[in-house]
Amino acid sequence: MQELGVSPADAGDVAEIAEMWHAGWHDGHAEIVSPALVATRTPAEFKARVETHLHHTYVARLGGVLAGFYMLEGDEVYQFYVSGAFRGQGVAARLMADVEIALGGRVAWLACSVGNDRAARFYEKAGWTREGVENYTVETASDPIDVAIWRFEKDLR
């Protein structure tokens, strides 16, 4: 497989990231979260969220094509997505390895919506431990909404 290039995102990546995030979020979450949250998850909302979080967003490209991205917030893997076109090709594992290098030297964590079994299986296969269920407040264009999540952790020290 060709080299996966990972680099900090910039303003020129916003539309592409937002499109991937919108599609990936709806694929993984629309059937398992509240209709109220699904209603907020519009293309415009994802674009605004990418712009807000751009300073801690990293993009992965294969052959110049956006294959995935991740966002970090302190010790948290805030977002982690791989394009549907690149699933099953090892991109997620290679991208997670980059995440773990970036977060090395600490115990890192991530939130996975309860019911997102495909993502949970990937995190477990990557060595992350499911620590339990908790409420997680997600940002929306209007008011924050609480979502039940599985908290995953990994000691990267």
Secondary structure, 3 states (H helix, E strand, C coil): CCCCEEEECCHHHHHHHHHHHHHHHHHHHCCCCCHHHHHHCCHHHHHHHHHHHHHHEEEEEECCEEEEEEEEECCEEEEEEECHHHCCCCHHHHHHHHHHHHCCCCEEEEEEECCCHHHHHHHHHCCCEEEEEEEEEECCCCCCEEEEEEEEEEECC
